[in-house]
Amino acid sequence: MAANFGIPTSPLAALKQALDEQLSKGKSKLEQDFREAYPILEQHIARKMRKKVLVDQFNAAYKHELNLIQFRKLLKEERARRQADGDAARCTSCGRLLVEAEEMTAAVTTEEDAG
């Protein structure tokens, strides 16, 4: 009996293997990693941790090279996706949506900057 050492036996198997490999790297991998880390990221955003620190720590942990603009874009997209799914992140203490808490903090900061 011959051993199959990961060599596809048919064109369909080769296609499936190639597509599975694409899911495990590149943009899909980044999005998967971001979704996995999202709840922790939101908790630290709610604690007013600087996003630059979060980006650096995310990159170090997951071996990505995100910049702050890309991070904010992924954050916005993930918030919208979860909001649409009814799975928005909430504060573990008060139960408020973490996005609302951040928006309130941003509004206060903007008002203080204007004054």
N, CA, C and O atoms as a MOPAC input file, in Angstrom:
PM7 MOZYME 1SCF
protein

 N      0.85400 1    -1.17900 1     0.00000 1
 C      0.00000 1     0.00000 1     0.00000 1
 C      0.89900 1     1.24200 1     0.00000 1
 O      1.75000 1     1.39400 1     0.87600 1
 N      0.71200 1     2.11000 1    -0.96400 1
 C      1.53800 1     3.30900 1    -1.08900 1
 C      1.01800 1     4.40300 1    -0.16400 1
 O     -0.18900 1     4.60800 1    -0.03900 1
 N      1.93000 1     5.09000 1     0.46900 1
 C      1.55400 1     6.18300 1     1.36100 1
 C      1.37400 1     7.45700 1     0.55300 1
 O      2.14100 1     7.72900 1    -0.37000 1
 N      0.36200 1     8.23300 1     0.90200 1
 C      0.09900 1     9.50600 1     0.24300 1
 C      0.65900 1    10.60100 1     1.14700 1
 O      0.03400 1    10.97100 1     2.14100 1
 N      1.81600 1    11.10900 1     0.80700 1
 C      2.51100 1    12.08900 1     1.63600 1
 C      2.05900 1    13.51400 1     1.32600 1
 O      2.88100 1    14.38700 1     1.04600 1
 N      0.73600 1    13.74600 1     1.37700 1
 C      0.20900 1    15.08500 1     1.13900 1
 C      0.15200 1    15.45800 1    -0.32800 1
 O     -0.11100 1    16.61000 1    -0.66900 1
 N      0.40200 1    14.47800 1    -1.20800 1
 C      0.36000 1    14.74300 1    -2.63500 1
 C     -1.07100 1    14.48600 1    -3.11300 1
 O     -1.59100 1    13.38300 1    -2.94600 1
 N     -1.70800 1    15.49900 1    -3.70600 1
 C     -3.08700 1    15.31600 1    -4.16000 1
 C     -3.16800 1    14.19700 1    -5.19300 1
 O     -2.27800 1    14.05300 1    -6.03200 1
 N     -4.22500 1    13.41600 1    -5.13100 1
 C     -4.38500 1    12.29100 1    -6.04500 1
 C     -5.24000 1    12.64200 1    -7.25700 1
 O     -5.31700 1    11.85600 1    -8.20100 1
 N     -5.88300 1    13.80800 1    -7.24800 1
 C     -6.72700 1    14.21200 1    -8.37700 1
 C     -6.66700 1    15.72200 1    -8.52600 1
 O     -6.24900 1    16.41700 1    -7.60000 1
 N     -7.07900 1    16.24300 1    -9.68200 1
 C     -7.11700 1    17.70100 1    -9.84800 1
 C     -8.02200 1    18.38000 1    -8.81900 1
 O     -7.70100 1    19.46500 1    -8.33300 1
 N     -9.14300 1    17.75100 1    -8.48600 1
 C    -10.04700 1    18.32700 1    -7.49600 1
 C     -9.37500 1    18.38900 1    -6.12500 1
 O     -9.50600 1    19.38400 1    -5.41300 1
 N     -8.66600 1    17.34100 1    -5.75800 1
 C     -7.95100 1    17.32900 1    -4.47800 1
 C     -6.85700 1    18.40000 1    -4.46600 1
 O     -6.63400 1    19.05800 1    -3.45000 1
 N     -6.17400 1    18.56900 1    -5.61200 1
 C     -5.13500 1    19.59400 1    -5.70700 1
 C     -5.73100 1    20.98600 1    -5.54700 1
 O     -5.15400 1    21.83800 1    -4.87100 1
 N     -6.90100 1    21.22000 1    -6.17500 1
 C     -7.57800 1    22.51000 1    -6.04900 1
 C     -7.98500 1    22.76500 1    -4.60600 1
 O     -7.77000 1    23.85500 1    -4.07600 1
 N     -8.57500 1    21.75600 1    -3.97200 1
 C     -9.00600 1    21.90100 1    -2.58400 1
 C     -7.81200 1    22.21500 1    -1.68600 1
 O     -7.90500 1    23.08900 1    -0.82400 1
 N     -6.71100 1    21.52800 1    -1.87200 1
 C     -5.51700 1    21.75700 1    -1.05500 1
 C     -4.98700 1    23.17200 1    -1.27100 1
 O     -4.62700 1    23.85200 1    -0.31100 1
 N     -4.93600 1    23.61600 1    -2.51900 1
 C     -4.44000 1    24.95900 1    -2.82300 1
 C     -5.32500 1    26.03100 1    -2.19800 1
 O     -4.82200 1    27.00800 1    -1.64400 1
 N     -6.64700 1    25.85100 1    -2.28500 1
 C     -7.56700 1    26.83200 1    -1.69900 1
 C     -7.48900 1    26.82700 1    -0.17800 1
 O     -7.55900 1    27.88800 1     0.44300 1
 N     -7.34500 1    25.66200 1     0.43000 1
 C     -7.19100 1    25.57000 1     1.88200 1
 C     -5.92400 1    26.28000 1     2.34200 1
 O     -5.91200 1    26.92300 1     3.39100 1
 N     -4.86000 1    26.15900 1     1.55300 1
 C     -3.61100 1    26.84300 1     1.89700 1
 C     -3.77900 1    28.35500 1     1.82000 1
 O     -3.22200 1    29.08300 1     2.64100 1
 N     -4.54400 1    28.83500 1     0.83800 1
 C     -4.78600 1    30.27300 1     0.71600 1
 C     -5.54700 1    30.81600 1     1.91500 1
 O     -5.31700 1    31.94200 1     2.35400 1
 N     -6.46600 1    29.99200 1     2.44400 1
 C     -7.21300 1    30.42100 1     3.63500 1
 C     -6.31200 1    30.56800 1     4.84600 1
 O     -6.59900 1    31.35500 1     5.74800 1
 N     -5.23000 1    29.81800 1     4.86900 1
 C     -4.36100 1    29.83700 1     6.03800 1
 C     -3.27400 1    30.90400 1     5.95400 1
 O     -2.43300 1    30.99500 1     6.84800 1
 N     -3.27700 1    31.71000 1     4.89700 1
 C     -2.30800 1    32.79900 1     4.80400 1
 C     -2.92200 1    33.98300 1     4.08300 1
 O     -4.02500 1    33.88800 1     3.54600 1
 N     -2.22900 1    35.06500 1     4.07100 1
 C     -2.71100 1    36.24100 1     3.35800 1
 C     -3.83500 1    36.96000 1     4.08000 1
 O     -3.94400 1    36.91300 1     5.30600 1
 N     -4.67300 1    37.63000 1     3.28700 1
 C     -5.74100 1    38.46200 1     3.84300 1
 C     -6.73100 1    37.64100 1     4.65600 1
 O     -7.19600 1    38.09000 1     5.70400 1
 N     -7.05500 1    36.44700 1     4.18400 1
 C     -7.99400 1    35.60400 1     4.92700 1
 C     -7.44600 1    35.27100 1     6.30700 1
 O     -8.18500 1    35.28700 1     7.29200 1
 N     -6.17700 1    34.97400 1     6.37900 1
 C     -5.54100 1    34.65600 1     7.66200 1
 C     -5.57200 1    35.88000 1     8.57500 1
 O     -5.85400 1    35.75700 1     9.76700 1
 N     -5.28900 1    37.04100 1     8.03100 1
 C     -5.32800 1    38.27500 1     8.80500 1
 C     -6.72900 1    38.50600 1     9.37400 1
 O     -6.88400 1    38.81500 1    10.55500 1
 N     -7.74300 1    38.35400 1     8.52600 1
 C     -9.11800 1    38.56800 1     8.97900 1
 C     -9.51800 1    37.54300 1    10.03800 1
 O    -10.19400 1    37.89000 1    11.00600 1
 N     -9.10900 1    36.28900 1     9.86500 1
 C     -9.40000 1    35.26000 1    10.86600 1
 C     -8.73200 1    35.59600 1    12.19200 1
 O     -9.34900 1    35.49200 1    13.25300 1
 N     -7.48100 1    35.99700 1    12.12500 1
 C     -6.75000 1    36.34200 1    13.34500 1
 C     -7.38000 1    37.54700 1    14.03300 1
 O     -7.49900 1    37.57700 1    15.25800 1
 N     -7.78500 1    38.54000 1    13.24200 1
 C     -8.38600 1    39.74000 1    13.81900 1
 C     -9.70700 1    39.39700 1    14.49800 1
 O     -9.99400 1    39.88700 1    15.59000 1
 N    -10.51000 1    38.55500 1    13.85200 1
 C    -11.78500 1    38.14400 1    14.46100 1
 C    -11.55400 1    37.40700 1    15.77200 1
 O    -12.29800 1    37.58300 1    16.73700 1
 N    -10.52200 1    36.58600 1    15.79700 1
 C    -10.20300 1    35.84800 1    17.01600 1
 C     -9.79500 1    36.80000 1    18.14100 1
 O    -10.20000 1    36.62200 1    19.29000 1
 N     -8.99600 1    37.80400 1    17.80600 1
 C     -8.47200 1    38.73000 1    18.81100 1
 C     -9.44000 1    39.86000 1    19.15200 1
 O     -9.24700 1    40.55400 1    20.15100 1
 N    -10.46600 1    40.05100 1    18.34600 1
 C    -11.36500 1    41.19500 1    18.48600 1
 C    -11.90700 1    41.41500 1    19.89900 1
 O    -11.82600 1    42.54100 1    20.38900 1
 N    -12.45100 1    40.41400 1    20.57600 1
 C    -13.00000 1    40.68500 1    21.91600 1
 C    -11.96000 1    41.25900 1    22.88700 1
 O    -12.26400 1    42.15400 1    23.67500 1
 N    -10.76100 1    40.74500 1    22.82100 1
 C     -9.69700 1    41.24200 1    23.70600 1
 C     -9.30100 1    42.65900 1    23.30800 1
 O     -9.06600 1    43.50900 1    24.16700 1
 N     -9.22900 1    42.90500 1    22.01700 1
 C     -8.89200 1    44.25100 1    21.54700 1
 C     -9.92700 1    45.26800 1    22.01900 1
 O     -9.57500 1    46.35200 1    22.48300 1
 N    -11.20500 1    44.91400 1    21.89700 1
 C    -12.26800 1    45.82700 1    22.33800 1
 C    -12.19100 1    46.08600 1    23.84100 1
 O    -12.41100 1    47.21000 1    24.29100 1
 N    -11.88600 1    45.06600 1    24.60200 1
 C    -11.76900 1    45.25900 1    26.05300 1
 C    -10.67800 1    46.27200 1    26.37200 1
 O    -10.84800 1    47.11600 1    27.25300 1
 N     -9.56500 1    46.19200 1    25.66300 1
 C     -8.46400 1    47.11900 1    25.93000 1
 C     -8.73200 1    48.51200 1    25.37000 1
 O     -8.25600 1    49.50400 1    25.92300 1
 N     -9.48500 1    48.59200 1    24.28300 1
 C     -9.89800 1    49.89800 1    23.77000 1
 C    -10.80600 1    50.57000 1    24.79500 1
 O    -10.69200 1    51.77100 1    25.04000 1
 N    -11.70300 1    49.79600 1    25.38800 1
 C    -12.61100 1    50.34200 1    26.40800 1
 C    -11.83800 1    50.83900 1    27.62500 1
 O    -12.29500 1    51.74100 1    28.32700 1
 N    -10.67700 1    50.25700 1    27.87300 1
 C     -9.82600 1    50.69500 1    28.99200 1
 C     -8.89300 1    51.83300 1    28.58000 1
 O     -7.96000 1    52.19500 1    29.29600 1
 N     -9.18300 1    52.38600 1    27.39000 1
 C     -8.45700 1    53.54900 1    26.86100 1
 C     -6.99500 1    53.27000 1    26.52500 1
 O     -6.15500 1    54.16700 1    26.59700 1
 N     -6.69500 1    52.03700 1    26.16100 1
 C     -5.33900 1    51.72400 1    25.70300 1
 C     -5.17400 1    52.29400 1    24.29700 1
 O     -6.08900 1    52.21800 1    23.47700 1
 N     -4.01300 1    52.85800 1    24.02900 1
 C     -3.75000 1    53.45400 1    22.72300 1
 C     -3.79300 1    52.37800 1    21.63600 1
 O     -3.28200 1    51.27300 1    21.81500 1
 N     -4.41000 1    52.72500 1    20.51400 1
 C     -4.52900 1    51.76400 1    19.41400 1
 C     -3.16600 1    51.39700 1    18.84500 1
 O     -2.97700 1    50.27600 1    18.37300 1
 N     -2.22800 1    52.31100 1    18.88300 1
 C     -0.88200 1    52.01300 1    18.39100 1
 C     -0.26600 1    50.85400 1    19.18300 1
 O      0.39100 1    49.98800 1    18.60500 1
 N     -0.47400 1    50.83700 1    20.48500 1
 C      0.02800 1    49.74600 1    21.32300 1
 C     -0.67700 1    48.44600 1    20.94600 1
 O     -0.04600 1    47.39300 1    20.85200 1
 N     -1.98800 1    48.52800 1    20.73100 1
 C     -2.74300 1    47.33700 1    20.34300 1
 C     -2.26000 1    46.78800 1    19.01100 1
 O     -2.11700 1    45.57600 1    18.85700 1
 N     -2.00900 1    47.66300 1    18.04900 1
 C     -1.51200 1    47.23700 1    16.73300 1
 C     -0.17400 1    46.53000 1    16.90000 1
 O      0.03500 1    45.44900 1    16.34800 1
 N      0.72400 1    47.13200 1    17.65600 1
 C      2.04500 1    46.53900 1    17.85900 1
 C      1.96200 1    45.17100 1    18.52300 1
 O      2.65900 1    44.23800 1    18.12600 1
 N      1.11200 1    45.05700 1    19.52800 1
 C      0.96600 1    43.79000 1    20.23400 1
 C      0.28100 1    42.73600 1    19.35600 1
 O      0.66000 1    41.56500 1    19.37500 1
 N     -0.72100 1    43.15600 1    18.59300 1
 C     -1.38400 1    42.23900 1    17.66000 1
 C     -0.38000 1    41.72000 1    16.64200 1
 O     -0.31200 1    40.51700 1    16.39000 1
 N      0.39900 1    42.62300 1    16.05900 1
 C      1.40500 1    42.22800 1    15.07100 1
 C      2.42500 1    41.26000 1    15.66500 1
 O      2.80800 1    40.28400 1    15.01900 1
 N      2.85600 1    41.52600 1    16.87500 1
 C      3.83900 1    40.65600 1    17.52300 1
 C      3.25200 1    39.27100 1    17.79500 1
 O      3.92200 1    38.25800 1    17.59400 1
 N      2.02400 1    39.23100 1    18.24400 1
 C      1.39900 1    37.95200 1    18.60600 1
 C      1.05800 1    37.11600 1    17.37800 1
 O      1.26200 1    35.90200 1    17.37800 1
 N      0.54500 1    37.75200 1    16.34200 1
 C      0.05000 1    37.01800 1    15.17800 1
 C      0.98800 1    37.07400 1    13.97100 1
 O      0.68300 1    36.49900 1    12.92700 1
 N      2.10600 1    37.75000 1    14.10300 1
 C      3.10800 1    37.83600 1    13.02600 1
 C      2.54600 1    38.50200 1    11.75900 1
 O      2.77200 1    38.03400 1    10.64300 1
 N      1.81300 1    39.60100 1    11.96100 1
 C      1.31600 1    40.39600 1    10.84000 1
 C      2.06400 1    41.72100 1    10.82200 1
 O      2.85000 1    42.01300 1    11.72300 1
 N      1.81400 1    42.51900 1     9.79300 1
 C      2.45500 1    43.82400 1     9.66500 1
 C      1.41100 1    44.90800 1     9.40900 1
 O      1.52900 1    45.69000 1     8.46600 1
 N      0.39300 1    44.94300 1    10.26000 1
 C     -0.64900 1    45.96000 1    10.13600 1
 C     -0.11900 1    47.33000 1    10.51800 1
 O      0.73900 1    47.45700 1    11.39200 1
 N     -0.64000 1    48.35200 1     9.85400 1
 C     -0.37700 1    49.70300 1    10.33500 1
 C     -1.65900 1    50.20000 1    11.01000 1
 O     -2.67600 1    49.50700 1    10.99100 1
 N     -1.61600 1    51.36700 1    11.59100 1
 C     -2.74600 1    51.88400 1    12.35200 1
 C     -3.99100 1    52.09100 1    11.48500 1
 O     -5.10800 1    51.84300 1    11.93700 1
 N     -3.80500 1    52.54100 1    10.25400 1
 C     -4.94400 1    52.75300 1     9.35700 1
 C     -5.62400 1    51.42400 1     9.03100 1
 O     -6.85100 1    51.33200 1     9.06200 1
 N     -4.83900 1    50.40500 1     8.72300 1
 C     -5.40400 1    49.08700 1     8.43400 1
 C     -6.11600 1    48.52000 1     9.66300 1
 O     -7.17800 1    47.90800 1     9.55000 1
 N     -5.52200 1    48.73000 1    10.82700 1
 C     -6.11900 1    48.24800 1    12.07500 1
 C     -7.49000 1    48.89300 1    12.28400 1
 O     -8.46500 1    48.20700 1    12.59200 1
 N     -7.55700 1    50.20300 1    12.11600 1
 C     -8.83400 1    50.90600 1    12.29300 1
 C     -9.87700 1    50.42400 1    11.29500 1
 O    -11.05100 1    50.29400 1    11.64100 1
 N     -9.46100 1    50.15800 1    10.05700 1
 C    -10.37600 1    49.66200 1     9.03900 1
 C    -10.91600 1    48.28600 1     9.43600 1
 O    -12.12200 1    48.04700 1     9.36500 1
 N    -10.03300 1    47.39000 1     9.85000 1
 C    -10.47100 1    46.06100 1    10.28800 1
 C    -11.38000 1    46.15400 1    11.50600 1
 O    -12.36100 1    45.41800 1    11.61000 1
 N    -11.05900 1    47.05200 1    12.41900 1
 C    -11.87000 1    47.23900 1    13.61900 1
 C    -13.27500 1    47.70200 1    13.24200 1
 O    -14.26300 1    47.17300 1    13.75100 1
 N    -13.36100 1    48.67800 1    12.36000 1
 C    -14.65300 1    49.20000 1    11.90900 1
 C    -15.46300 1    48.10800 1    11.21200 1
 O    -16.65800 1    47.96200 1    11.46700 1
 N    -14.81800 1    47.34600 1    10.33800 1
 C    -15.50000 1    46.27600 1     9.61900 1
 C    -15.97800 1    45.17700 1    10.56700 1
 O    -17.09000 1    44.67000 1    10.42100 1
 N    -15.14800 1    44.81500 1    11.52500 1
 C    -15.52800 1    43.75500 1    12.46100 1
 C    -16.66400 1    44.20900 1    13.36700 1
 O    -17.55700 1    43.42300 1    13.68100 1
 N    -16.63900 1    45.46400 1    13.78800 1
 C    -17.73700 1    45.99800 1    14.59100 1
 C    -19.03900 1    45.96200 1    13.80900 1
 O    -20.07400 1    45.55800 1    14.33800 1
 N    -18.99200 1    46.37800 1    12.56000 1
 C    -20.19600 1    46.38400 1    11.72300 1
 C    -20.69800 1    44.96000 1    11.50100 1
 O    -21.90000 1    44.70600 1    11.56800 1
 N    -19.79000 1    44.04300 1    11.24000 1
 C    -20.18300 1    42.65300 1    11.01500 1
 C    -20.84900 1    42.06600 1    12.25200 1
 O    -21.89100 1    41.41700 1    12.16100 1
 N    -20.24200 1    42.30000 1    13.39800 1
 C    -20.79600 1    41.75700 1    14.63700 1
 C    -22.10900 1    42.44000 1    15.01000 1
 O    -23.02600 1    41.79300 1    15.51600 1
 N    -22.19800 1    43.73300 1    14.76300 1
 C    -23.44600 1    44.45800 1    15.04700 1
 C    -24.57300 1    43.88400 1    14.19600 1
 O    -25.68600 1    43.68300 1    14.68300 1
 N    -24.27900 1    43.62100 1    12.91800 1
 C    -25.29000 1    43.05600 1    12.01500 1
 C    -25.70300 1    41.65200 1    12.45800 1
 O    -26.85600 1    41.25600 1    12.28800 1
 N    -24.76100 1    40.90700 1    13.02300 1
 C    -25.04200 1    39.54900 1    13.50800 1
 C    -25.64400 1    39.54800 1    14.91000 1
 O    -26.00600 1    38.49100 1    15.42700 1
 N    -25.75500 1    40.73200 1    15.53400 1
 C    -26.26900 1    40.81300 1    16.89800 1
 C    -25.26300 1    40.32500 1    17.92300 1
 O    -25.63500 1    39.86000 1    19.00000 1
 N    -23.97800 1    40.43500 1    17.58100 1
 C    -22.90900 1    39.92600 1    18.44000 1
 C    -21.92500 1    41.03900 1    18.80000 1
 O    -20.71500 1    40.81500 1    18.81300 1
 N    -22.43000 1    42.21900 1    19.08600 1
 C    -21.56400 1    43.35200 1    19.40600 1
 C    -20.91000 1    43.14100 1    20.76600 1
 O    -21.51000 1    42.55800 1    21.66900 1
 N    -19.68800 1    43.61300 1    20.90300 1
 C    -18.94200 1    43.46800 1    22.16100 1
 C    -19.54500 1    44.36000 1    23.24100 1
 O    -19.92600 1    45.50300 1    22.98700 1
 N    -19.62100 1    43.81700 1    24.43400 1
 C    -20.19600 1    44.55100 1    25.56500 1
 C    -19.20700 1    44.59800 1    26.71600 1
 O    -18.36300 1    43.71600 1    26.87600 1
 N    -19.33500 1    45.64600 1    27.50900 1
 C    -18.53000 1    45.79700 1    28.71500 1
 C    -18.90200 1    44.67500 1    29.68700 1
 O    -20.08300 1    44.40600 1    29.90400 1
 N    -17.90300 1    44.02700 1    30.26800 1
 C    -18.18500 1    42.94500 1    31.20800 1
 C    -18.70900 1    43.48300 1    32.53300 1
 O    -19.33300 1    42.73700 1    33.28800 1
 N    -18.47400 1    44.75100 1    32.83400 1
 C    -18.94600 1    45.33600 1    34.09100 1
 C    -20.37500 1    45.85500 1    34.00100 1
 O    -21.23500 1    45.48200 1    34.79900 1
 N    -20.62000 1    46.73100 1    33.00700 1
 C    -21.92300 1    47.39700 1    32.95300 1
 C    -22.83700 1    46.86500 1    31.86100 1
 O    -24.03000 1    47.16900 1    31.86700 1
 N    -22.32000 1    46.08700 1    30.93000 1
 C    -23.14500 1    45.52500 1    29.86900 1
 C    -23.36900 1    46.43900 1    28.67800 1
 O    -24.03700 1    46.04300 1    27.72300 1
 N    -22.82300 1    47.66500 1    28.70600 1
 C    -22.96900 1    48.58700 1    27.58300 1
 C    -22.16700 1    48.10200 1    26.39000 1
 O    -21.15300 1    47.42000 1    26.53700 1
 N    -22.63900 1    48.46500 1    25.21100 1
 C    -21.86400 1    48.17100 1    24.01500 1
 C    -20.53600 1    48.91500 1    24.09500 1
 O    -20.51300 1    50.10900 1    24.39200 1
 N    -19.45000 1    48.23400 1    23.83900 1
 C    -18.14100 1    48.87400 1    23.93600 1
 C    -17.97400 1    49.95900 1    22.88200 1
 O    -17.28300 1    50.94900 1    23.12200 1
 N    -18.58800 1    49.79200 1    21.73500 1
 C    -18.51000 1    50.81700 1    20.69500 1
 C    -19.16500 1    52.10100 1    21.17000 1
 O    -18.63900 1    53.18800 1    20.93000 1
 N    -20.31700 1    51.99300 1    21.84700 1
 C    -20.99000 1    53.17700 1    22.38000 1
 C    -20.10400 1    53.87600 1    23.40000 1
 O    -20.01200 1    55.10300 1    23.41000 1
 N    -19.46000 1    53.10600 1    24.24700 1
 C    -18.58200 1    53.68800 1    25.26100 1
 C    -17.43400 1    54.44200 1    24.59600 1
 O    -17.06900 1    55.53300 1    25.03500 1
 N    -16.86100 1    53.86200 1    23.53100 1
 C    -15.76500 1    54.53800 1    22.84500 1
 C    -16.25900 1    55.78800 1    22.13900 1
 O    -15.57400 1    56.81100 1    22.14600 1
 N    -17.44400 1    55.72300 1    21.52300 1
 C    -17.99900 1    56.89100 1    20.84000 1
 C    -18.26800 1    58.01800 1    21.82200 1
 O    -18.04600 1    59.18700 1    21.50500 1
 N    -18.74900 1    57.67200 1    23.02500 1
 C    -18.99800 1    58.69100 1    24.04000 1
 C    -17.68400 1    59.33800 1    24.47100 1
 O    -17.61700 1    60.55500 1    24.64400 1
 N    -16.64200 1    58.53000 1    24.64200 1
 C    -15.32700 1    59.04600 1    25.02600 1
 C    -14.78100 1    59.96100 1    23.92600 1
 O    -14.20500 1    61.00800 1    24.21900 1
 N    -14.96100 1    59.56800 1    22.66400 1
 C    -14.49300 1    60.37800 1    21.54400 1
 C    -15.24200 1    61.69500 1    21.48800 1
 O    -14.64200 1    62.73100 1    21.20200 1
 N    -16.54600 1    61.67900 1    21.75700 1
 C    -17.34100 1    62.90800 1    21.73600 1
 C    -16.89200 1    63.87200 1    22.82100 1
 O    -16.79400 1    65.07400 1    22.57600 1
 N    -16.61600 1    63.36300 1    24.01900 1
 C    -16.15400 1    64.20100 1    25.11600 1
 C    -14.79700 1    64.79700 1    24.76400 1
 O    -14.55600 1    65.98000 1    25.00800 1
 N    -13.91000 1    63.98900 1    24.19200 1
 C    -12.58900 1    64.45900 1    23.81100 1
 C    -12.70400 1    65.55100 1    22.75700 1
 O    -11.99700 1    66.55600 1    22.82800 1
 N    -13.58300 1    65.36600 1    21.78500 1
 C    -13.78700 1    66.35500 1    20.72100 1
 C    -14.31800 1    67.66000 1    21.31700 1
 O    -13.86900 1    68.74000 1    20.93300 1
 N    -15.26500 1    67.57000 1    22.24600 1
 C    -15.81100 1    68.76900 1    22.87800 1
 C    -14.72300 1    69.49700 1    23.66000 1
 O    -14.65600 1    70.72600 1    23.64000 1
 N    -13.87500 1    68.74200 1    24.34700 1
 C    -12.79900 1    69.36900 1    25.13200 1
 C    -11.79000 1    70.04000 1    24.19700 1
 O    -11.28700 1    71.12300 1    24.49800 1
 N    -11.49300 1    69.38900 1    23.05100 1
 C    -10.54900 1    69.96600 1    22.08800 1
 C    -11.09200 1    71.25800 1    21.47300 1
 O    -10.33200 1    72.17900 1    21.17100 1
 N    -12.42900 1    71.31600 1    21.28900 1
 C    -13.04800 1    72.49000 1    20.67000 1
 C    -13.07700 1    73.68500 1    21.63200 1
 O    -13.07600 1    74.83700 1    21.19700 1
 N    -13.10300 1    73.40300 1    22.94500 1
 C    -13.24600 1    74.46400 1    23.94700 1
 C    -12.01600 1    75.15700 1    24.29600 1
 O    -12.03300 1    76.06400 1    25.12900 1

